[in-house]
């Protein structure tokens, strides 16, 4: 009995501290580069007004509890499996319910969206920042996409690696997608959807100047899917914007200014992701240890992600191996054998949990005065 109590007590402590740490730190996630704002968003979520399992107010409550900045309600236009129980003549209704439920003191932004649900090709297409979902509902997909663009929407391709439409799980462009991209009717692509990461979609984004997106595509509860109370998180797209206004967020999305946080993986282009890493990994010198030629440095992690580094420098480390992990909102001390007294050293690292290409890790380098 004592052993059982001890085990339950231990599990309880883990749950408590995990949740407390998560709830205290999640509101900042990552420190933005100077002059920028990082908008945490999920632009692909569902309610009972299409094939989701929850009323729209639950989506708002989840996002507020997880301290997201922005969500888009993106129920399917064509696919209405609950229509016998929930007649849905107005495709804006789920958004309107969600918007009316938002707390007065909440900072959460809720925008209108819709999922144009067609077979491949083009597959499923999301349009967000729309004005009227009803006008986007057309028999053919192109008319809906044209209307979404007419409304000034940000339009992106959902789960291009979805095995129900790509049985090999490989995202690839069909002529229809090439047409949409060429005519600036398609602006982004999901590189992460729910629990999958598509290297091929990431490559397509980089090659075709498409905005990278990571979304939950949530149908049930985020707690069930992502263990929020244990410190987990849904896939989040961070929009790198000039301000927190809807106008600047919309502009940043159209200008490919995003990166993704998926599990403990950061995904984005070099131009977007590397400045964010530099803003969140700070290295300072503690000088030489007394009576030695061993230089001590502190690496501070200002983010919610555990950062995994591989040291690439010319000097050997004294205490650590070249593989270094730094927990969220914590610091790690390293000692470098500089061989002789130096005024400054260069400390380069490969960030093992940051991808700037399908198989390319981010590389960062610090010139640190001792």
Secondary structure in CASP SS format (residue, H / E / C, confidence):
PFRMAT SS
TARGET T0000
AUTHOR 0000-0000-0000
METHOD secondary structure of the structure
MODEL  1
X C 1.00
X H 1.00
X H 1.00
X H 1.00
X H 1.00
X H 1.00
X H 1.00
X H 1.00
X H 1.00
X H 1.00
X H 1.00
X H 1.00
X H 1.00
X H 1.00
X H 1.00
X H 1.00
X H 1.00
X H 1.00
X H 1.00
X H 1.00
X H 1.00
X H 1.00
X H 1.00
X H 1.00
X H 1.00
X C 1.00
X C 1.00
X C 1.00
X C 1.00
X C 1.00
X C 1.00
X C 1.00
X C 1.00
X C 1.00
X C 1.00
X C 1.00
X E 1.00
X E 1.00
X E 1.00
X E 1.00
X E 1.00
X E 1.00
X E 1.00
X E 1.00
X E 1.00
X C 1.00
X C 1.00
X C 1.00
X C 1.00
X C 1.00
X C 1.00
X C 1.00
X C 1.00
X C 1.00
X C 1.00
X H 1.00
X H 1.00
X H 1.00
X H 1.00
X H 1.00
X H 1.00
X H 1.00
X H 1.00
X H 1.00
X H 1.00
X C 1.00
X C 1.00
X C 1.00
X C 1.00
X E 1.00
X E 1.00
X E 1.00
X E 1.00
X C 1.00
X C 1.00
X E 1.00
X C 1.00
X C 1.00
X C 1.00
X C 1.00
X C 1.00
X C 1.00
X C 1.00
X C 1.00
X C 1.00
X C 1.00
X C 1.00
X C 1.00
X C 1.00
X C 1.00
X C 1.00
X C 1.00
X H 1.00
X H 1.00
X H 1.00
X H 1.00
X H 1.00
X H 1.00
X H 1.00
X H 1.00
X H 1.00
X C 1.00
X C 1.00
X C 1.00
X C 1.00
X C 1.00
X C 1.00
X C 1.00
X E 1.00
X E 1.00
X E 1.00
X E 1.00
X E 1.00
X E 1.00
X E 1.00
X E 1.00
X E 1.00
X C 1.00
X C 1.00
X C 1.00
X C 1.00
X C 1.00
X C 1.00
X E 1.00
X E 1.00
X E 1.00
X E 1.00
X E 1.00
X C 1.00
X C 1.00
X C 1.00
X C 1.00
X H 1.00
X H 1.00
X H 1.00
X H 1.00
X C 1.00
X C 1.00
X C 1.00
X C 1.00
X H 1.00
X H 1.00
X H 1.00
X H 1.00
X H 1.00
X H 1.00
X H 1.00
X H 1.00
X H 1.00
X H 1.00
X C 1.00
X C 1.00
X C 1.00
X E 1.00
X E 1.00
X E 1.00
X E 1.00
X C 1.00
X C 1.00
X C 1.00
X C 1.00
X C 1.00
X C 1.00
X C 1.00
X C 1.00
X C 1.00
X C 1.00
X C 1.00
X C 1.00
X C 1.00
X C 1.00
X C 1.00
X C 1.00
X C 1.00
X H 1.00
X H 1.00
X H 1.00
X H 1.00
X H 1.00
X H 1.00
X H 1.00
X H 1.00
X C 1.00
X C 1.00
X C 1.00
X C 1.00
X C 1.00
X E 1.00
X E 1.00
X E 1.00
X E 1.00
X E 1.00
X E 1.00
X C 1.00
X C 1.00
X E 1.00
X E 1.00
X C 1.00
X H 1.00
X H 1.00
X H 1.00
X H 1.00
X H 1.00
X H 1.00
X H 1.00
X H 1.00
X H 1.00
X H 1.00
X C 1.00
X C 1.00
X E 1.00
X E 1.00
X E 1.00
X E 1.00
X E 1.00
X C 1.00
X C 1.00
X E 1.00
X C 1.00
X C 1.00
X C 1.00
X H 1.00
X H 1.00
X H 1.00
X H 1.00
X H 1.00
X C 1.00
X H 1.00
X H 1.00
X H 1.00
X C 1.00
X C 1.00
X C 1.00
X C 1.00
X C 1.00
X E 1.00
X E 1.00
X E 1.00
X E 1.00
X E 1.00
X E 1.00
X C 1.00
X C 1.00
X C 1.00
X C 1.00
X H 1.00
X H 1.00
X H 1.00
X H 1.00
X H 1.00
X H 1.00
X H 1.00
X H 1.00
X H 1.00
X C 1.00
X C 1.00
X C 1.00
X E 1.00
X E 1.00
X E 1.00
X E 1.00
X E 1.00
X C 1.00
X C 1.00
X E 1.00
X E 1.00
X E 1.00
X C 1.00
X C 1.00
X H 1.00
X H 1.00
X H 1.00
X H 1.00
X H 1.00
X H 1.00
X H 1.00
X H 1.00
X H 1.00
X H 1.00
X H 1.00
X E 1.00
X E 1.00
X E 1.00
X E 1.00
X E 1.00
X E 1.00
X E 1.00
X E 1.00
X C 1.00
X C 1.00
X C 1.00
X C 1.00
X C 1.00
X E 1.00
X E 1.00
X E 1.00
X E 1.00
X E 1.00
X E 1.00
X E 1.00
X E 1.00
X C 1.00
X C 1.00
X C 1.00
X C 1.00
X C 1.00
X E 1.00
X E 1.00
X E 1.00
X E 1.00
X E 1.00
X C 1.00
X C 1.00
X C 1.00
X C 1.00
X C 1.00
X E 1.00
X C 1.00
X C 1.00
X C 1.00
X C 1.00
X C 1.00
X E 1.00
X E 1.00
X E 1.00
X E 1.00
X C 1.00
X C 1.00
X C 1.00
X E 1.00
X E 1.00
X E 1.00
X E 1.00
X E 1.00
X E 1.00
X E 1.00
X E 1.00
X C 1.00
X C 1.00
X C 1.00
X C 1.00
X C 1.00
X C 1.00
X E 1.00
X E 1.00
X E 1.00
X E 1.00
X E 1.00
X E 1.00
X E 1.00
X E 1.00
X E 1.00
X E 1.00
X E 1.00
X E 1.00
X E 1.00
X E 1.00
X C 1.00
X C 1.00
X E 1.00
X E 1.00
X E 1.00
X E 1.00
X E 1.00
X E 1.00
X E 1.00
X E 1.00
X E 1.00
X E 1.00
X C 1.00
END
